[in-house]
Amino acid sequence: MTRSSRADAVRRSRTKLAIAITASCLTASTLAAMVAAAQPAAADWRFGATDPSARGALNGAFVRMTDGKILVAGGQNGTTRLGTVQIYDPIAQTWTPVAPLGDARTQATGQQLADGRVLVCGGTGGPNTPGVPYSCERYDPALDVWLSTASMPFNFTAPRSVALHDGRVLVWGGSLNAGVLYDPATNKWKFTTSMAQIPGTAAVGLVLTDGRVLVAGSTTVSTDVVYDPATDTWTKTDSGVVRAQPSLTMLANGRVLVAGGFNGSTTTPLASAQIFDPAANTWSAAAPMLQAHALHAAVGLPDGRVLVTGGQTLTSATSPESELYDPATNAWTVEASLQIDRIGAVPFLADDGTALVLGGADSTGLYVAFPELYDPPDTSFVVTGQLAKSRENHTATLLPNGKVLVAGGYDNVNDLSSAELYDPAAGTWSSAGNMGRPHRNGVAVLLGNGKVLVAGGSTAGTSDRIADLYDPATNSWSLGGTMGTYRVAPLATVLPSGKVLFAGGYDGADFLKTTELYDPATNSWSGAAPMNSAHFIGVISPLPGGKVLVAGGFAGTVDTDVAEVYDPVANTWTKVASMNTGVEAAAAVALPDGKVLVAAGQRTPNFFPPNGQVYDPVADTWTDTGPFPTGVGRVQPSLALDTNGEPMLIGGAGGYTGGLPSTVDVYDERANAWYEDGDLSFPRSGQTATVLAGGRVLVAGGGNSVLASVSDLSAVPAKVTVTTAFTPKAIKVKKWGSPIRWSVTQGTHSIVESDGLGLPSNDAPTPLFDSGPLTGTSFSYVIPAAGTYHYQSTLGEHPALKGTIKIPLQASMDGEPIPRIDVHWSTSRMPDYVFDVEYRFQPAGGSFGPWTPWSPPGQSGGWTSAHGLFTPAGGGVYQFKARLHELTTGVVSGFSPAAKVTVPD
């Protein structure tokens, strides 16, 4: 490669994406017809463990306890009131029966008290329990007993309640124009002062961040009330909308999203939504839901969005439909539907960040025995506004005020001097003015005084050495002094002294060993000691103690494996252990333990390492990581530490294929392994990745795009209890030829389609598969071609599973593809757990061989990767199974049901 082409190597051309076909082969004509990127991983609903009371907890009291478990007390079976009580663990997926209630009751209310006990009050009982609407009981989890508790002073047949910040419980409902307060310290009740109105059972409540309580909803009036327990007073607040039984969800800013419900006393659901501001006692309109919902479930997610699901709609008495509200954009988007239509379900947020719904009734009015858990994408990214200019090879800097400054770059026509600001709170972009000159392939550093220095980079073919300085306080630019040497793609980092080290780069004629220092105090530049080797498009990282590591890059004739350390006190460079593989255009990040991860990159002339390497400054050694999940290297990726301190490898150009990967891979240092962890909104290269306050990651530009994306969730490690009944998630269908598997194996199951085989789209899709009645046997179905598939499953008379799968056409650019099976199991960042995977093979006309342990390359002895590529030995049937393995204790679960993949000869 020539010098001129290398000087522009960080803006690489992109070619068509090549993806290997899995499990089967397409015809040659189809291979040439289309090349498409894989679809991003989607959120989904999955069944939890079946409630052993089957139809026992309709209208029961659901109480989330401090340990994350959920107590379900009472309810009804037909017209029979029940006293049974169970505890559901959403992490371990288990139900545990506990001591029954003293009084069978339905439509009761419950709250956990500060001492860990659970209060259950009111409701209706059987004909022999006339006092139930007044009575209360307390459950002691430590003793597994229900304790006698003072009766309420009012007849509450369908009460509602909240636990106050001071430990008391507020109860309201029915025809009472006041609330009643329970004090667990004295085991006594008292009335509150009178409300401004009678809320009735149409009013729901939510404790605000300041300890007050919003009680909202009415069949007749638009006024709601706010209760202040400190002053025992109720205050009116008028929403302007008459709505009964809406959902109330706390937003991250302390405001409340009030959504849906019935239109007054009618049975017509509402799509409208409002925002209540407790500080100002004001209401404002929010964007209406995409679908009207009443008697629905709503829950706030860890990323600040709100999930609304199920309930009654304008077209269905019980609906499975879901949607998401994003307060940053004031917009609703369609989300995955529930597996079962349900109304009146109770929502919760589990300790691992998973949303779930319990109970509710199906279309026949019967209790739904299956809890459902909402699985968001592992680390998916959602679009967050548009840049004013498309740009790549720009800079991005997190400012002290939480905003992100994006500056310079290239728009595929011109080098850019413009800059923009991203506001994560609003999800919007605004102008940050213009630098004095363009900076493409320059660097930006945040200085100790809060300003940002942007220096170096190509500037429309000139050799401009002048730097630019951004001041967030005035949103303006000024001169940042003049560099001693013109540098394209220099390496830069802030030193403990506050000065900035600039090293290497390209000056238009030579690849540089020289270095220099910028002093913010004097806004001036001075020379520093030269490096031992040139490092163009290398990596730089601070080390513990204030020293700096520089490694790799292009040295003038080859990509160098030289690594060296700068001592700012002595102003000296010292060679350290050489890299295992010298690479250019890689990414680096300092790990929490002081080591440095270098990932991906290219080694001349055409080698793209499918792994990373880690430098240990204490041992002065380099260690190769395990391979990337796709087994394919990439150049110019981004690396950012997530909230767990795990590096996320984002985007880049796709090695041999020249395509733009959309995958996000995460490195687990303990296992020395990478695993797939979601997708970008779209593929890109030349992007920036910035960790925002709170842990979300902003990906801006790349591929000459104006779109920016932000991760919608910060990763949360999952809690797991290993039992013999543990079953890993079903395999995800991601590519053509992969299997779909149901975990529910009783009933009738079928797949229909109207798109994949060139059949006409109509109201009567062609059945491709019908299992007939099944009892206790697992099965799978191999999708024969790309297209849109609709699947459904029933248990007896009731729907159990339904949905749509879209399988994109995929092709290889290198002739006939090698069939590969894409196997998906994942520990999803569960600390100290791996999967043991085994497979067996059945040739055509033969029988299955023995089960054989298998791990993807580099992951022997258990693996955490979200997928592995298995190359079959020939045509036939392959089965895979997995079990969970706790590394610290050696405890293992039972194996999951086998998943089948058929490979043609």
Phi, psi and omega in degrees: 000136182285164179298316182297321180287326177291325179298338179250018187293335182283358169242086189266150176290154181243136178245179183296145181285134177248128180229133181287142175287141180251136169071341178207176180240143171271164175288162181298323180292322178290323178303321183279349189283324189201143172233122184225149178283153177293148181286148177299150176297135184255155173291161183203162172254141177225155181286142167268187180295143183291135175295118184294343177280001176057275183244033190268342191245024174296127183065027174280173175267123181251123184230121175277124182266169185294337178276006178090350179278163186237123178267130179243115186240131174070209185115201182212152174239099190068241177259359182274123175282143186244151175247005182291149181224136178223157177241126181255130177255107184289343179276309180280348181059054180227151172246134180234117176289140178231185184304139182283163175297155173288327178238123173297138184202154174229156182062030176280172175238153182213149176214147172276138180269169183296333180275005178094348177283164183242127179263128175235128187223152168069201183097194177237145180246193178280180182297339182263007181231066184293341184270003184302319181302340179264336194277157176222155176221152176240133179260130177257105183297329182291323182260349184055051177222156173258132186256148177294137185222145180305141180283153178288154181275006181218153181280104180250103180275336178214067186285164170233154185207162171218152174267124182278163180297332183274006176098346178280167179239130177259129180235140176213175177136173179067217185263010182277129178265033175210172172252171172237145185244131175252130178251107182294339180292327181249353184055044180229156178245153170208157177282147168279174169297165183293143173286168175286344182201174176265113184284327182067190182280355179280352184263134177245162186228158179210132176282126180278168184296333180271006177096346175287171183234126171269124174245113190230143176122135180199154176270352187232330187231162180264359179275138174243180183224153176237127180257131177252106182293338180291326182248358183053051181229150175248137181235136178286149171212127188257116180279339183083359181231129174273114180216137180253136176054052174284176170261143178242125182226127179286131175267167185296333182270008178089352176279170186236130173271120177250118190224143170065209186097184180267151179282087181065229182272002180279177175255024181266118179291154180250147174260348186291155178217152181222162175244125176258127178258105183296327183295319182262354184054044182235159179240145173221154181284137169255164177303137179292153176297158178289337182221138175295139180222135170222151185054038181263177175249140179221137182212140176280134180267162182300335182274003177097348178279168182238129178261124175245132185211150173069198179091193179263136177241181179291339184246353184214135178289332174221125187237149174262000192289145182230156173208160184242135174254128178252109181296335181294326182248357184051050183221150176252144176228150179291138178235169181303142181279155172301156175289328182233134173300134177207153180231140179074022177290157181252123184266151175215164171242117182286165182297337179271010179087001179277133174275149178212156175235141179234153173068209185086172182242149177270189185294343178267358181088005181266151180297136178273115187278350184259113167297153175234140181246136181266117179260104174289165175303151185303303175213064183281160180242139179242147181295136180229073176080178183237139169293153177291330180232137169294141182202150171219162183056041177256188176243157175217132186225128175281122182271160179301334179278005178090350178277167182239127177265121175249128187221144172069207181103204187214135182252022181078359175229311185231151165287144191250141171251354183285160179220155181220157179243133174255130178254106183297329182294320181263346183067030185235160178247146176217164183289141173243026177077196182232138173290167180288345182201160177291150173223103172248131186063032171265189178228155177231139178227141175275123182273164181296337179273007178089352178275167181239127177261127175242125186214156176076182179100160178286143183227076176055039175084358180265169180249063183278122181261000184282136177262164179238148187234124181256134178248109181297333182295326182248358183052047183220164182245150174216174181290141179249032180080179183241124179295153176288332182223137174291129185223127169264132178053052175288168173258139184212147175203153178276133180270163179303333180287348185097345175286164182243127177270127172246131186222142172066207184104200184220132184255014182095345179228322185227153171270129202262141167261344188291156177223163176205167184238139173254132180251109181296332183295325181248358182053047184222164182242147176214156181287155175226173184300142178285155175283170177281336182219155171288145179221089177260126186059040174270202179232153179222144180204138173292150177243161176302140180093356175098354177281172186226133176261132170236135184210153172067198183094181180266132187255003178125326177231326180220167171285128188269149173258008181293134172236139181214158186238133179261130175257106184291337179287314181271350184055051181227153174247135180231127176294141174239188182306139181288151176298153175294325177220120176287128184223157171243163176057035174266181176234151181222152176209142176281127180277159182301334181272008177096349176282170181234127176262128172246126188235138171065214184098185182227144171243127182302141005267332188205047180241127182242098184305129181274026183206177174248185176214145186242130177260130176254107184290339179284312180275349185053055180224155172247137180231130176289142173276173170294170183287159173294153183304324180278348183072011184241133176282175180204158179243151182055046172280177171246148175236132178215141178278129177278187185292344176269001184079015179263135182287134176254122177266118192236128170064201182109170177270141194274059169052230184300325186286334184075001180282179181248106180295141174256000184282154172243120180251144182240139182259127176257107186294326181297318180270354185051045186220152175256149171217153182288136188220048177107192185218153168289165177298329177198158182295152178195159176218153183077018181274172169242152177231122185234127177279120182276165172300130184100348172102348176290159184242127177263125175248120187239139174065204183094138179062028180059037183259148174268352184275145173238152180231152176227141179294137186271348180218142168273137187295137177234123179299140181274146174269140184221137170247122182279121174225165180292344181266001183295134177232122177299164177304151174297150178299135178277138176275109183243336184222156177302137180093350180278159183272155167250137183227135174264140175274339175272122190245004174257149180108202181239135184231147179207156171239134174232158179206161179220014189229322194288330185250022179076015179279153183293147174277123179207187183277357180234077182298154184277123178293132174257336183206137173219115187287336193074180181298137178236143177223097169080009178245137178277157180207166175216164180227126180272119180290126190277345185198167176291157178147192179253124183241141175246133180233156179207158181210147179230151171242106186064239180265359191247140177293140180241331184207137169197157181169189182230140175237130176249118181252114183284152170292140179220153184210164175253142178273359187247038178085210184295130180282157173271122179300131177223145181259124182267105186261129183238111164220148183210140173276356173049050177064032177277117183301134172070022177236145171224170173254137167265123184244137176230155177221164171215161189231139176235107178289162180303128179077000182249194180242166181293139171278187182287158173291133184233130178299144178214138173225146174300158180308134177083002183231041181293149178079031180108145184216148182252352185299145179286348173201158175219145180262119182254123179265113183290152179280342180176182181289147180152198181250131177244139175239144180231143174217160183216154172223156181272141187228116177274117188292324186289329182249342184082001180292137179235154177270178169286160179287147176288164171301148183288140173256136188251139173228130179256127179247124180287159176293000000 
